[in-house]
């Protein structure tokens, strides 16, 4: 094992990582070309604009759109008008990369009325933050029956890498992506932040819960444990995209690498996805994370991006209106400001095409009940609809 780095060097790397991670930017752009000559003709339509960062969004059975602003507000958009909903928690901490994050409507909303939201919080006067998962119901413009069903320990002292995406599987179980949190982001065996490999805390994991926040009986039993916990997979750095593959029922996820090495993964129960021990990227000072990006016992990604595109938001397209794009995977890009269309063949990515290039940081992407593709884009915060013609 290599000797530990000097304290001064580690401090420099931590500060550099903090600066670059918070910007979520990349230095150059990848070379991508269209992968199909039979692509549908599409047009873009503005749905709403003039907001701060729109982090989460989802549709009610009525077609109304719910969306969150990172700074701590939630809205219901119906008949061309956005109305703020009141009654959110008062401890939302929007410093750094935190705030009011993803929002998902329960698949059985028509019968149970539940809405789920992830957010970061802090106690008064505290520099350390948590990630929370709450659920609530909506009565008019008021949030009711709110309960906190998941909360991390408060170790995130730099207010970065929360993850914060929510997804449901075919059985109504809830998945929540949680980033590494901790004191910093630096890869390697000597990293001061080993949260993602530490199975006694919640950070750097993808969690699988019952709809009320309990532990599903068939969750994996991880090394050193005598029974299942909410942890479904671990070794994650900052997973900001979750989507259930409609063809297989598998959970797919994207996560930010350091300098390069952004990942697309198929999430399997009990698997270790490697951070901070291995990565296809390098640390922000140019030093490699490890001698090799692969290691026995660690699940390798099925696709990577170098330089980093900053993946956030993920959706499979199931609408016939998109013709031969049906079944493809769409990922938002924060750093390189485009919408990535990934051509999927089984469990492989066979090509990538860049859409909506240089129109702003794409924070989220979701197929709507009308079959169109919706994106939240920053600068200003707005929602844009991609419509096949």
C-alpha positions as CSV (number, residue, x, y, z in Angstrom):
1,X,0.0,0.0,0.0
2,X,1.2,3.5,-0.8
3,X,2.2,5.7,2.1
4,X,-0.4,8.3,3.2
5,X,-0.1,11.7,1.6
6,X,1.2,14.7,3.6
7,X,-1.5,16.7,5.3
8,X,-0.7,19.8,3.3
9,X,-1.1,17.8,0.0
10,X,-4.3,16.3,1.1
11,X,-5.7,19.7,2.1
12,X,-4.8,21.1,-1.3
13,X,-6.5,18.2,-3.1
14,X,-9.6,18.5,-0.9
15,X,-10.0,22.2,-1.7
16,X,-9.5,21.6,-5.4
17,X,-12.1,18.9,-5.4
18,X,-14.6,21.1,-3.6
19,X,-14.1,23.9,-6.1
20,X,-14.4,21.7,-9.2
21,X,-17.2,19.5,-7.8
22,X,-19.4,22.4,-6.9
23,X,-19.0,23.9,-10.4
24,X,-19.9,20.5,-12.0
25,X,-18.1,21.6,-15.1
26,X,-15.7,19.8,-17.6
27,X,-12.8,21.1,-19.6
28,X,-13.6,19.8,-23.1
29,X,-16.4,18.2,-25.0
30,X,-16.7,14.6,-26.1
31,X,-16.9,13.8,-29.8
32,X,-20.3,12.3,-30.5
33,X,-22.2,11.6,-33.7
34,X,-25.8,10.5,-34.4
35,X,-26.3,6.8,-34.2
36,X,-29.4,6.5,-36.4
37,X,-30.5,7.7,-39.9
38,X,-34.2,7.0,-39.0
39,X,-34.5,9.5,-36.2
40,X,-37.9,11.1,-35.5
41,X,-38.3,14.8,-36.3
42,X,-38.7,16.7,-33.1
43,X,-39.4,20.2,-32.0
44,X,-39.0,21.9,-28.6
45,X,-41.7,23.8,-26.7
46,X,-41.3,26.0,-23.6
47,X,-43.6,24.8,-20.8
48,X,-42.6,27.3,-18.1
49,X,-39.6,29.6,-17.3
50,X,-38.2,32.2,-14.9
51,X,-37.4,29.9,-11.9
52,X,-34.4,29.0,-9.9
53,X,-32.8,25.5,-10.4
54,X,-35.7,23.1,-11.0
55,X,-34.3,19.9,-9.5
56,X,-37.2,17.4,-9.3
57,X,-40.4,17.0,-11.3
58,X,-43.2,14.5,-11.9
59,X,-46.7,14.2,-13.1
60,X,-50.0,13.6,-11.2
61,X,-52.6,11.2,-12.8
62,X,-54.5,14.4,-13.8
63,X,-51.6,15.5,-15.9
64,X,-50.7,18.3,-13.5
65,X,-46.9,18.8,-13.1
66,X,-45.3,19.0,-9.7
67,X,-41.8,20.5,-9.5
68,X,-39.2,21.6,-6.9
69,X,-36.9,24.5,-6.8
70,X,-33.5,23.8,-5.2
71,X,-33.8,26.8,-2.9
72,X,-36.8,25.2,-1.1
73,X,-40.1,25.7,-2.9
74,X,-42.5,23.3,-4.6
75,X,-45.1,24.1,-7.2
76,X,-48.1,22.5,-8.9
77,X,-48.4,23.5,-12.6
78,X,-51.9,23.2,-14.1
79,X,-53.7,25.0,-16.9
80,X,-50.8,27.2,-17.6
81,X,-50.4,28.4,-14.0
82,X,-47.9,27.4,-11.3
83,X,-49.1,27.5,-7.7
84,X,-46.7,27.2,-4.8
85,X,-47.6,24.5,-2.2
86,X,-47.2,25.4,1.4
87,X,-46.1,23.2,4.4
88,X,-42.6,22.0,3.5
89,X,-40.1,21.3,6.4
90,X,-38.4,24.4,7.8
91,X,-34.9,22.9,8.0
92,X,-34.1,22.8,4.3
93,X,-30.5,23.7,3.7
94,X,-29.8,24.9,0.2
95,X,-26.1,25.6,0.6
96,X,-23.7,24.2,-2.0
97,X,-25.3,21.3,-3.9
98,X,-28.1,20.8,-1.4
99,X,-31.6,22.0,-1.0
100,X,-35.0,20.6,-2.2
101,X,-34.0,17.9,-4.6
102,X,-35.9,15.1,-6.4
103,X,-39.7,14.6,-6.4
104,X,-41.7,11.5,-7.3
105,X,-45.3,10.7,-7.3
106,X,-46.1,7.2,-6.1
107,X,-47.1,4.8,-8.9
108,X,-50.4,4.2,-7.0
109,X,-51.1,7.8,-6.3
110,X,-54.7,7.6,-7.4
111,X,-55.4,5.2,-4.5
112,X,-52.9,6.4,-1.9
113,X,-52.1,10.0,-2.6
114,X,-48.4,9.9,-1.7
115,X,-45.7,12.2,-3.0
116,X,-42.0,11.7,-2.1
117,X,-39.3,14.4,-1.9
118,X,-35.6,14.3,-1.1
119,X,-34.0,17.3,0.6
120,X,-30.9,18.2,2.6
121,X,-31.2,19.7,6.0
122,X,-29.2,21.1,8.9
123,X,-29.8,21.9,12.5
124,X,-29.5,25.6,13.5
125,X,-25.9,26.6,13.8
126,X,-24.6,23.3,12.4
127,X,-22.2,23.0,9.5
128,X,-23.0,19.3,8.9
129,X,-26.0,18.3,6.8
130,X,-28.2,15.3,6.3
131,X,-30.2,13.9,3.3
132,X,-33.8,13.2,4.0
133,X,-36.7,11.4,2.2
134,X,-40.1,12.6,3.1
135,X,-43.6,11.7,1.9
136,X,-46.8,13.7,2.1
137,X,-50.2,14.3,0.6
138,X,-51.7,17.4,-1.1
139,X,-54.9,19.0,0.0
140,X,-55.6,22.0,-2.2
141,X,-52.4,24.1,-2.0
142,X,-51.4,22.6,1.4
143,X,-49.0,19.8,2.1
144,X,-50.5,17.4,4.7
145,X,-49.6,14.2,6.5
146,X,-45.9,14.8,6.1
147,X,-43.5,12.3,7.6
148,X,-39.8,11.7,7.4
149,X,-39.2,8.1,6.3
150,X,-35.4,8.2,5.8
151,X,-32.5,10.3,7.2
152,X,-28.7,10.0,7.0
153,X,-26.4,10.8,9.8
154,X,-25.1,14.4,9.7
155,X,-21.6,14.0,8.2
156,X,-21.8,16.2,5.1
157,X,-19.6,19.1,6.1
158,X,-19.0,20.5,2.6
159,X,-22.6,20.4,1.4
160,X,-21.8,18.4,-1.8
161,X,-22.5,15.1,-3.4
162,X,-26.0,14.3,-2.0
163,X,-27.2,12.2,-4.9
164,X,-30.9,12.7,-4.1
165,X,-32.8,10.8,-6.9
166,X,-35.9,8.7,-6.2
167,X,-37.3,5.8,-8.2
168,X,-40.0,3.1,-7.8
169,X,-39.8,-0.5,-9.0
170,X,-42.6,-2.7,-10.3
171,X,-43.6,-3.7,-6.7
172,X,-43.8,-0.1,-5.4
173,X,-40.6,-0.3,-3.5
174,X,-38.7,3.0,-3.2
175,X,-35.1,3.6,-4.3
176,X,-33.1,6.6,-3.1
177,X,-29.7,7.5,-4.3
178,X,-27.4,9.0,-1.7
179,X,-24.0,10.5,-2.6
180,X,-20.8,10.1,-0.5
181,X,-21.4,13.2,1.6
182,X,-18.6,13.4,4.2
183,X,-15.8,16.0,4.5
184,X,-14.6,16.2,0.9
185,X,-14.4,14.2,-2.4
186,X,-11.0,12.6,-3.2
187,X,-10.5,9.2,-4.7
188,X,-8.1,6.5,-3.6
189,X,-7.3,4.1,-0.8
190,X,-6.0,7.0,1.3
191,X,-9.1,9.2,0.7
192,X,-10.2,11.0,3.9
193,X,-13.8,10.2,2.8
194,X,-14.5,6.4,2.9
195,X,-18.3,6.8,3.4
196,X,-19.2,5.0,0.2
197,X,-17.3,1.9,1.5
198,X,-18.4,2.1,5.1
199,X,-21.5,-0.1,5.5
200,X,-22.4,1.3,8.9
201,X,-23.6,4.6,7.4
202,X,-26.0,5.7,4.7
203,X,-23.8,7.8,2.5
204,X,-22.5,6.7,-0.9
205,X,-25.3,4.1,-1.3
206,X,-28.4,3.3,-3.2
207,X,-31.2,2.5,-0.7
208,X,-34.2,0.3,-1.2
209,X,-37.2,0.9,1.1
210,X,-40.8,0.0,1.6
211,X,-43.2,2.8,0.8
212,X,-43.3,3.8,4.4
213,X,-39.5,3.7,4.8
214,X,-39.0,0.1,6.2
215,X,-36.5,-2.5,5.2
216,X,-37.7,-4.9,2.5
217,X,-37.2,-8.5,3.7
218,X,-35.4,-9.5,0.5
219,X,-32.8,-6.7,0.6
220,X,-29.2,-8.0,0.5
221,X,-27.3,-8.9,3.6
222,X,-24.0,-7.1,3.3
223,X,-20.6,-8.1,4.6
224,X,-20.4,-7.8,8.4
225,X,-24.1,-7.6,8.8
226,X,-26.5,-10.3,10.2
227,X,-29.6,-9.1,8.3
228,X,-30.8,-6.8,5.6
229,X,-30.7,-3.0,5.9
230,X,-32.0,-0.3,3.5
231,X,-28.7,-0.4,1.7
232,X,-29.1,-2.1,-1.7
233,X,-25.7,-1.2,-3.3
234,X,-22.7,0.8,-2.3
235,X,-19.5,2.4,-3.5
236,X,-21.3,5.4,-5.2
237,X,-19.9,8.9,-5.5
238,X,-22.7,11.1,-6.6
239,X,-25.6,9.3,-8.3
240,X,-28.0,11.9,-9.7
241,X,-29.8,9.7,-12.3
242,X,-32.1,6.7,-11.6
243,X,-34.5,5.0,-14.0
244,X,-36.2,1.7,-14.1
245,X,-35.7,-0.2,-17.4
246,X,-39.3,-0.9,-18.6
247,X,-38.1,-3.9,-20.6
248,X,-36.3,-5.7,-17.8
249,X,-37.4,-4.1,-14.5
250,X,-33.7,-3.4,-13.7
251,X,-32.6,-0.2,-12.0
252,X,-30.1,1.9,-14.1
253,X,-28.2,4.8,-12.5
254,X,-25.8,7.5,-13.6
255,X,-23.2,9.1,-11.3
256,X,-20.6,11.8,-11.4
257,X,-17.0,10.7,-11.6
258,X,-14.1,13.0,-10.5
259,X,-12.2,14.4,-13.5
260,X,-13.7,12.1,-16.1
261,X,-15.1,8.7,-15.4
262,X,-18.8,9.6,-15.1
263,X,-20.7,6.3,-15.0
264,X,-23.8,4.5,-16.2
265,X,-24.5,1.4,-14.0
266,X,-27.1,-1.3,-13.8
267,X,-27.7,-1.6,-10.1
268,X,-27.6,-5.1,-8.6
269,X,-28.3,-6.1,-5.1
270,X,-25.4,-6.1,-2.7
271,X,-22.8,-5.0,-5.3
272,X,-19.9,-2.7,-4.7
273,X,-19.5,0.0,-7.4
274,X,-16.0,1.0,-6.3
275,X,-15.8,4.6,-5.1
276,X,-13.4,5.9,-3.8
277,X,-11.2,2.8,-4.4
278,X,-11.4,2.8,-8.2
279,X,-12.6,5.1,-11.0
280,X,-12.2,5.6,-14.7
281,X,-11.5,9.2,-14.0
282,X,-8.6,10.9,-12.1
283,X,-8.5,13.2,-9.1
284,X,-8.7,16.9,-9.7
285,X,-5.0,17.3,-9.3
286,X,-4.4,14.8,-12.1
287,X,-3.3,12.0,-9.9
288,X,-4.9,8.6,-10.7
289,X,-7.5,7.2,-8.3
290,X,-6.0,3.7,-8.5
291,X,-3.5,1.7,-10.6
292,X,-6.5,0.2,-12.5
293,X,-10.1,1.2,-12.9
294,X,-11.2,-2.4,-12.3
295,X,-10.8,-4.6,-9.3
296,X,-12.0,-8.0,-8.3
297,X,-15.3,-7.8,-6.3
298,X,-16.2,-4.4,-7.8
299,X,-18.9,-4.0,-10.4
300,X,-17.7,-2.1,-13.5
301,X,-19.9,0.4,-15.2
302,X,-21.5,-0.4,-18.5
303,X,-20.6,3.0,-20.0
304,X,-18.5,5.9,-19.0
305,X,-17.9,9.6,-20.0
306,X,-14.5,11.2,-20.2
307,X,-14.3,14.2,-20.0
308,X,-17.2,14.5,-17.5
309,X,-20.5,15.5,-18.9
310,X,-22.0,15.8,-15.4
311,X,-25.0,13.3,-15.6
312,X,-28.2,14.4,-13.9
313,X,-31.7,13.0,-14.6
314,X,-32.4,9.7,-16.5
315,X,-35.3,8.4,-18.4
316,X,-36.2,5.5,-20.8
317,X,-38.5,6.5,-23.6
318,X,-41.5,4.1,-24.1
319,X,-43.6,6.3,-26.5
320,X,-44.2,4.9,-30.0
321,X,-44.3,8.5,-31.2
322,X,-40.4,8.6,-30.9
323,X,-40.2,5.8,-33.5
324,X,-36.8,4.1,-33.4
325,X,-35.8,6.1,-30.3
326,X,-38.3,4.0,-28.3
327,X,-36.3,2.0,-25.7
328,X,-33.5,4.5,-25.7
329,X,-32.1,6.1,-22.6
330,X,-31.9,9.9,-22.1
331,X,-29.5,11.5,-19.7
332,X,-29.1,15.1,-18.8
333,X,-25.7,16.7,-18.8
334,X,-24.8,19.5,-16.4
335,X,-21.2,20.2,-17.2
336,X,-21.4,19.9,-21.0
337,X,-25.0,21.3,-21.3
338,X,-26.7,18.8,-23.5
339,X,-29.2,15.9,-23.6
340,X,-27.6,12.6,-24.2
341,X,-29.5,10.0,-26.2
342,X,-28.0,6.5,-25.5
343,X,-28.8,3.8,-28.0
344,X,-29.6,0.7,-25.9
345,X,-29.2,-2.9,-27.1
346,X,-30.1,-5.2,-24.2
347,X,-27.8,-4.2,-21.4
348,X,-25.3,-2.4,-23.7
349,X,-24.9,1.1,-25.0
350,X,-24.1,0.9,-28.7
351,X,-24.1,4.6,-29.5
352,X,-24.7,8.1,-28.2
353,X,-26.1,11.2,-29.8
354,X,-26.1,14.8,-28.4
355,X,-29.3,16.7,-28.4
356,X,-30.3,20.2,-27.1
357,X,-26.6,21.2,-27.2
358,X,-25.5,24.3,-25.4
359,X,-29.0,25.3,-24.3
360,X,-28.2,25.1,-20.6
361,X,-27.5,22.7,-17.9
362,X,-30.0,19.8,-18.2
363,X,-30.9,18.9,-14.6
364,X,-33.7,16.4,-15.1
365,X,-35.4,14.5,-17.9
366,X,-38.7,12.6,-17.7
367,X,-41.3,11.2,-20.2
368,X,-44.7,12.8,-19.6
369,X,-48.1,11.1,-19.7
370,X,-48.6,12.7,-23.1
371,X,-45.6,10.7,-24.4
372,X,-43.4,13.8,-24.8
373,X,-40.0,14.2,-23.2
374,X,-39.7,16.9,-20.5
375,X,-36.4,18.5,-19.4
376,X,-35.6,20.9,-16.7
377,X,-32.8,23.3,-17.8
378,X,-30.9,25.9,-15.9
379,X,-30.2,29.6,-16.6
380,X,-33.0,30.5,-16.0
381,X,-34.8,27.5,-14.5
382,X,-37.3,26.3,-17.0
383,X,-39.0,23.2,-18.3
384,X,-38.9,22.4,-22.0
385,X,-40.8,19.7,-23.9
386,X,-39.3,17.7,-26.7
387,X,-42.2,16.8,-29.1
388,X,-41.9,14.2,-31.9
389,X,-43.6,15.3,-35.1
